[in-house]
């Protein structure tokens, strides 16, 4: 994916003219990260906006005891870091490259003056942040009212829609995610997730491999979600 293609997918940046896009891209920088590298840590200064050209970025928080909760994942074509970009305060979570990744970085000092000249873009930025807030609210609500099987099914369906590699011939969605990572998105132990995935594997709903979950029967998971 090129920086121009990445810009085209953003709710605000995609509305820019070709000249405006080139103006911003002149200030953008490409960062290449190996797997496991930290993009930024919680409370680091909000120095800019990141877009994913390739790879996968996981945004998470940790408890005092070191337990990790994954708040979001970002793949090619997605941006992250908007909150700290706009308010200039510390990062709200830690971002880590889960696999070799290439990021496009746009500094706050270059972006905000440009945004000030485009006041109509404010509504798009607000809409994007509201969407993120709604997702966080859904996670809190699900944790309070839904059991692990339903929450896990929702997570798999959501991830398949965003990142699943679809085999058109077999209608199988393959996710590059480990069972430990899935557990951290739900805030439960890996053992609980592994047991539930094994049940669904035996039922023919999933196929499991190292670092992968392949959804064979999407309708079955959707039925679990509908049942609550």
C-alpha positions as CSV (number, residue, x, y, z in Angstrom):
1,X,0.0,0.0,0.0
2,X,1.3,3.5,-0.9
3,X,1.0,6.5,1.3
4,X,-1.5,8.0,-1.2
5,X,-3.6,4.9,-1.0
6,X,-3.5,5.0,2.8
7,X,-4.6,8.7,2.8
8,X,-7.6,7.8,0.5
9,X,-9.0,5.5,3.2
10,X,-9.1,8.0,6.0
11,X,-12.4,9.8,6.7
12,X,-10.7,13.2,6.6
13,X,-7.5,12.7,4.6
14,X,-9.4,10.9,1.9
15,X,-11.4,14.1,1.1
16,X,-8.3,16.2,0.4
17,X,-7.4,17.4,-3.1
18,X,-4.4,16.0,-4.8
19,X,-2.4,19.1,-4.0
20,X,-3.4,19.0,-0.4
21,X,-2.4,15.4,-0.1
22,X,1.0,16.1,-1.6
23,X,1.4,19.0,0.8
24,X,0.9,16.7,3.8
25,X,2.9,13.9,2.4
26,X,5.9,16.1,2.2
27,X,5.9,16.3,6.0
28,X,5.1,12.6,6.5
29,X,7.8,10.0,7.5
30,X,7.9,6.2,7.0
31,X,8.8,4.1,10.0
32,X,9.8,0.4,9.7
33,X,9.4,-1.7,12.8
34,X,10.4,-5.3,13.6
35,X,8.0,-7.5,15.4
36,X,7.7,-6.6,19.1
37,X,8.9,-3.0,18.7
38,X,7.1,-0.4,20.7
39,X,5.5,2.4,18.6
40,X,4.7,4.5,21.7
41,X,4.0,3.8,25.3
42,X,1.1,4.9,27.5
43,X,1.6,8.5,28.6
44,X,4.2,9.3,26.0
45,X,3.7,12.7,24.4
46,X,1.0,12.8,21.6
47,X,3.4,13.8,18.9
48,X,1.5,12.7,15.8
49,X,-0.8,10.4,13.8
50,X,0.2,6.9,12.5
51,X,-1.2,5.0,9.5
52,X,-0.4,1.3,8.8
53,X,1.0,0.6,5.4
54,X,1.7,-3.0,6.2
55,X,1.8,-5.3,9.2
56,X,-0.3,-5.2,12.4
57,X,-0.3,-2.9,15.4
58,X,-1.9,-3.8,18.7
59,X,-3.0,-1.1,21.2
60,X,-3.1,-2.3,24.8
61,X,-3.0,-1.3,28.4
62,X,-1.3,-3.2,31.3
63,X,-2.3,-3.6,35.0
64,X,0.1,-3.1,37.8
65,X,0.7,-6.8,37.9
66,X,1.6,-6.9,34.1
67,X,-1.7,-8.3,32.8
68,X,-2.3,-7.0,29.3
69,X,-5.7,-6.0,27.8
70,X,-5.8,-5.5,24.1
71,X,-8.1,-2.5,23.3
72,X,-7.7,-2.5,19.5
73,X,-5.8,-3.8,16.5
74,X,-4.9,-1.9,13.3
75,X,-3.9,-3.4,10.0
76,X,-3.1,-1.9,6.5
77,X,-5.2,1.1,5.6
78,X,-6.0,2.1,9.2
79,X,-4.9,5.0,11.3
80,X,-4.4,5.3,15.1
81,X,-3.3,7.9,17.6
82,X,-5.9,10.6,16.8
83,X,-6.8,11.4,20.5
84,X,-3.3,12.4,21.6
85,X,-2.8,14.1,18.2
86,X,-5.7,16.5,18.8
87,X,-5.4,17.2,22.5
88,X,-1.6,17.1,22.8
89,X,-1.8,15.1,26.0
90,X,-0.2,11.8,26.8
91,X,-1.0,8.6,24.8
92,X,-3.9,6.7,26.3
93,X,-2.4,3.2,25.7
94,X,0.7,1.4,24.4
95,X,1.0,0.5,20.7
96,X,3.2,-2.4,19.7
97,X,4.1,-4.0,16.3
98,X,2.9,-7.6,16.5
99,X,4.6,-8.4,13.2
100,X,7.1,-6.6,10.9
101,X,5.3,-3.3,10.1
102,X,5.6,-0.2,8.0
103,X,4.0,2.9,9.3
104,X,3.4,6.4,8.0
105,X,3.9,9.1,10.6
106,X,2.4,12.6,10.4
107,X,3.6,15.0,13.1
108,X,1.2,17.1,15.2
109,X,3.1,20.3,14.5
110,X,2.5,19.8,10.7
111,X,-1.0,18.4,11.0
112,X,-2.8,20.9,13.3
113,X,-2.0,24.0,11.3
114,X,-3.3,22.2,8.2
115,X,-6.4,21.1,10.0
116,X,-7.1,24.7,11.2
117,X,-7.4,25.7,7.6
118,X,-10.0,23.0,7.0
119,X,-12.6,23.6,9.7
120,X,-15.1,21.3,7.9
121,X,-12.9,18.4,8.6
122,X,-13.6,18.7,12.4
123,X,-16.9,16.8,12.0
124,X,-15.2,13.9,10.3
125,X,-12.5,13.7,13.0
126,X,-15.3,13.8,15.7
127,X,-17.1,11.1,13.9
128,X,-14.1,8.9,13.9
129,X,-13.4,9.4,17.6
130,X,-17.1,8.7,18.4
131,X,-16.9,5.4,16.5
132,X,-13.9,4.4,18.7
133,X,-15.7,5.5,21.8
134,X,-18.8,3.4,20.8
135,X,-16.5,0.4,20.4
136,X,-15.0,0.9,23.9
137,X,-18.5,1.2,25.3
138,X,-19.5,-2.0,23.6
139,X,-16.5,-3.8,25.1
140,X,-17.5,-2.6,28.6
141,X,-21.1,-3.6,28.1
142,X,-20.2,-7.0,26.8
143,X,-17.8,-7.7,29.7
144,X,-20.6,-6.9,32.1
145,X,-23.5,-8.7,30.5
146,X,-22.3,-11.5,28.1
147,X,-20.5,-14.8,28.8
148,X,-17.2,-15.6,27.3
149,X,-18.5,-17.8,24.4
150,X,-20.7,-14.9,23.1
151,X,-17.9,-12.3,23.6
152,X,-15.4,-14.6,21.9
153,X,-17.8,-15.2,19.0
154,X,-18.3,-11.4,18.6
155,X,-14.6,-10.8,18.6
156,X,-14.0,-13.5,15.9
157,X,-16.8,-12.2,13.7
158,X,-15.5,-8.6,14.1
159,X,-11.9,-9.5,13.4
160,X,-12.9,-11.6,10.4
161,X,-14.8,-8.6,8.9
162,X,-11.8,-6.3,9.4
163,X,-8.8,-8.5,8.8
164,X,-9.8,-12.0,7.8
165,X,-8.3,-13.4,4.7
166,X,-11.3,-14.8,2.8
167,X,-11.0,-17.9,0.6
168,X,-13.8,-17.3,-1.8
169,X,-14.0,-20.9,-2.9
170,X,-14.5,-22.3,0.7
171,X,-15.9,-19.1,2.4
172,X,-13.3,-19.6,5.1
173,X,-12.0,-16.5,6.9
174,X,-8.4,-17.0,8.2
175,X,-7.2,-14.7,11.0
176,X,-3.6,-14.3,11.9
177,X,-4.1,-14.1,15.7
178,X,-2.9,-16.4,18.5
179,X,-5.1,-17.8,21.2
180,X,-3.2,-15.8,23.8
181,X,-4.0,-12.6,21.9
182,X,-7.6,-13.5,21.6
183,X,-7.7,-14.0,25.4
184,X,-6.1,-10.6,26.0
185,X,-8.8,-8.9,23.9
186,X,-11.4,-10.3,26.3
187,X,-9.5,-9.9,29.5
188,X,-9.7,-13.6,30.3
189,X,-7.1,-16.5,30.6
190,X,-5.7,-18.2,27.5
191,X,-7.0,-21.6,29.0
192,X,-10.6,-20.4,28.9
193,X,-10.3,-19.2,25.3
194,X,-8.5,-22.4,24.3
195,X,-11.2,-24.6,25.7
196,X,-14.0,-22.8,23.9
197,X,-12.1,-22.8,20.6
198,X,-11.5,-26.5,21.0
199,X,-15.3,-27.0,21.4
200,X,-16.0,-25.1,18.2
201,X,-13.3,-26.9,16.4
202,X,-14.9,-30.2,17.3
203,X,-18.2,-28.8,16.1
204,X,-16.7,-27.9,12.7
205,X,-17.0,-24.2,13.2
206,X,-13.3,-23.4,13.3
207,X,-10.0,-24.7,12.2
208,X,-7.0,-24.0,14.5
209,X,-3.3,-23.7,13.7
210,X,-0.3,-22.1,15.3
211,X,-1.0,-18.3,15.4
212,X,-4.1,-18.7,13.2
213,X,-7.9,-19.2,13.6
214,X,-9.9,-20.1,10.5
215,X,-13.6,-19.5,10.7
216,X,-15.3,-22.2,8.6
217,X,-18.9,-21.5,9.7
218,X,-19.6,-17.8,10.2
219,X,-23.3,-18.3,10.5
220,X,-22.8,-20.6,13.5
221,X,-20.9,-17.8,15.3
222,X,-23.5,-15.3,14.4
223,X,-26.1,-17.6,15.8
224,X,-24.2,-17.7,19.1
225,X,-24.1,-13.9,19.2
226,X,-27.8,-13.7,18.5
227,X,-28.5,-16.1,21.3
228,X,-26.7,-13.7,23.7
